[in-house]
């Protein structure tokens, strides 16, 4: 079963991302399974590499994020 919440393209309507998240939370609390469809094109391009690698290092147990930069290329 597929439910369209009507919050798609929130940036084009009077809605915003906070309203969409609130709607997803409401649907989840009502017992619906919620799977957002999000366009994150370019998202990781805008995060400083050092910040992203520091965050990854906190959850990667084998230390693979500490390898030299040239090895990751």
C-alpha positions as CSV (number, residue, x, y, z in Angstrom):
1,X,0.0,0.0,0.0
2,X,1.3,3.4,-0.8
3,X,0.2,6.6,0.9
4,X,1.1,10.0,-0.6
5,X,1.1,12.5,2.3
6,X,0.9,15.6,0.1
7,X,4.1,17.1,1.5
8,X,6.1,16.4,-1.6
9,X,7.9,19.5,-3.1
10,X,7.5,21.3,0.2
11,X,9.8,24.0,-0.9
12,X,7.4,24.9,-3.7
13,X,4.3,25.2,-1.6
14,X,3.4,26.9,1.6
15,X,4.8,23.9,3.4
16,X,8.4,23.4,4.7
17,X,10.6,20.5,5.8
18,X,9.6,20.9,9.4
19,X,6.0,20.4,8.6
20,X,6.8,17.4,6.5
21,X,8.8,15.8,9.4
22,X,5.9,16.5,11.7
23,X,3.5,14.9,9.3
24,X,5.7,11.8,9.1
25,X,5.9,11.6,12.8
26,X,2.1,11.8,13.0
27,X,1.7,9.0,10.5
28,X,4.2,6.8,12.3
29,X,2.4,7.3,15.6
30,X,-0.8,6.2,13.9
31,X,0.9,2.9,13.1
32,X,1.9,3.7,9.5
33,X,5.3,2.7,8.2
34,X,6.9,5.9,7.0
35,X,9.6,6.0,4.3
36,X,10.5,9.5,3.1
37,X,11.5,10.2,-0.4
38,X,14.1,12.9,-0.2
39,X,16.2,14.6,-2.9
40,X,19.7,15.0,-1.3
41,X,21.5,15.7,-4.6
42,X,24.7,17.7,-3.8
43,X,24.2,17.3,0.0
44,X,27.5,15.7,0.7
45,X,29.3,18.1,-1.7
46,X,28.5,20.8,0.8
47,X,29.9,19.1,3.9
48,X,33.6,19.8,4.7
49,X,35.5,16.5,4.1
50,X,37.2,16.7,7.5
51,X,33.9,17.0,9.3
52,X,32.4,14.0,7.5
53,X,35.5,11.9,8.1
54,X,35.5,12.8,11.8
55,X,31.9,11.7,12.1
56,X,32.5,8.5,10.2
57,X,35.5,7.7,12.5
58,X,33.2,7.7,15.5
59,X,31.1,4.8,14.1
60,X,33.7,2.8,12.0
61,X,35.3,0.4,14.4
62,X,38.2,-0.8,12.2
63,X,39.9,2.6,11.8
64,X,39.6,2.6,8.1
65,X,38.8,6.3,8.0
66,X,42.3,7.0,9.2
67,X,44.0,5.9,6.0
68,X,46.0,8.4,4.1
69,X,44.1,10.7,1.8
70,X,45.9,9.4,-1.3
71,X,44.7,5.9,-0.6
72,X,41.0,7.0,-0.6
73,X,41.3,8.5,-4.1
